[in-house]
Amino acid sequence: MRSTLLLAFRSTRAAAGASPKFAYPKQVWSPAGGWWVEPAQWQRNTMYAGAAMGGAVACIWIFSARNERRPMPPVRHIPSQYWSKHAADDDASLREG
């Protein structure tokens, strides 16, 4: 069963235009890693990078929500008024409701 699936995958891959791996020069340096690069622990490293970016976004979000001030009340409702600390202080229409 597995061999037939593997053969089917290989035949569709070739039909889809993918070329087989070819010999390439080993002395060529590339900042992206070169041909067919599969670095060790790439999934873990991707998870770490995603967690770091998520943490940075969370810190920026919290800082923005704490410090957002509006000297003039907005004409229309702005979504950030839901989580802004000073929204009720800056906009009188939010105090009434």
C-alpha distance (Angstrom), angle and dihedral (degrees) to the residues before:
residue distance angle dihedral
M1 . . .
R2 3.76 . .
S3 3.79 93.8 .
T4 3.80 91.6 52.8
L5 3.80 90.6 50.5
L6 3.78 90.2 48.4
L7 3.80 91.6 50.2
A8 3.80 90.7 47.7
F9 3.80 90.6 50.5
R10 3.78 92.5 48.8
S11 3.79 93.1 48.8
T12 3.82 93.4 49.2
R13 3.79 90.3 45.9
A14 3.77 91.5 54.5
A15 3.80 91.2 44.1
A16 3.80 90.8 51.2
G17 3.79 91.1 62.5
A18 3.79 101.0 -100.2
S19 3.76 113.6 142.5
P20 3.78 123.8 -141.1
K21 3.78 117.5 -104.7
F22 3.78 110.5 -83.8
A23 3.77 134.2 -161.3
Y24 3.77 111.6 -84.1
P25 3.80 133.4 -175.1
K26 3.81 111.9 -88.6
Q27 3.82 94.6 -156.4
V28 3.82 94.9 64.5
W29 3.81 112.0 104.1
S30 3.78 120.5 -150.6
P31 3.82 127.7 -178.2
A32 3.82 88.2 -143.7
G33 3.79 92.4 56.5
G34 3.78 102.4 -99.2
W35 3.77 130.2 -105.2
W36 3.83 118.4 -5.7
V37 3.74 94.9 -10.0
E38 3.79 117.8 -172.9
P39 3.80 106.5 172.5
A40 3.77 120.3 -157.1
Q41 3.80 114.3 -92.2
W42 3.81 93.9 5.1
Q43 3.81 92.1 153.2
R44 3.81 92.6 52.5
N45 3.81 91.2 46.1
T46 3.81 90.7 49.9
M47 3.80 89.8 50.8
Y48 3.81 90.9 50.3
A49 3.80 91.5 49.7
G50 3.82 91.3 48.6
A51 3.80 91.5 49.1
A52 3.81 90.9 49.1
M53 3.81 91.7 50.2
G54 3.81 90.9 46.3
G55 3.80 90.4 50.9
A56 3.79 91.6 49.6
V57 3.81 91.4 49.5
A58 3.82 90.6 48.9
C59 3.82 92.0 51.1
I60 3.81 92.2 48.6
W61 3.84 90.9 46.0
I62 3.81 92.5 52.1
F63 3.80 92.8 45.6
S64 3.80 91.1 49.4
A65 3.81 93.7 47.7
R66 3.81 91.7 51.1
N67 3.81 96.0 47.0
E68 3.81 104.4 34.8
R69 3.81 110.6 122.0
R70 3.79 129.8 172.8
P71 3.81 114.4 -158.4
M72 3.81 89.3 -171.1
P73 3.82 119.0 40.4
P74 3.81 112.3 -115.4
V75 3.80 119.8 -106.8
R76 3.82 92.5 -133.0
H77 3.77 130.2 29.0
I78 3.80 113.4 -84.3
P79 3.84 118.0 -152.0
S80 3.80 92.8 -133.2
Q81 3.81 88.5 66.7
Y82 3.82 87.4 77.7
W83 3.79 92.9 66.7
S84 3.80 103.0 22.5
K85 3.80 113.4 115.3
H86 3.82 95.1 -145.1
A87 3.82 99.9 38.1
A88 3.80 94.7 108.1
D89 3.82 91.0 47.3
D90 3.80 93.8 50.9
D91 3.82 100.1 40.4
A92 3.80 119.1 50.9
S93 3.81 93.4 -164.2
L94 3.81 89.7 66.1
R95 3.80 92.1 54.8
E96 3.81 93.0 55.3
G97 3.83 96.0 53.0
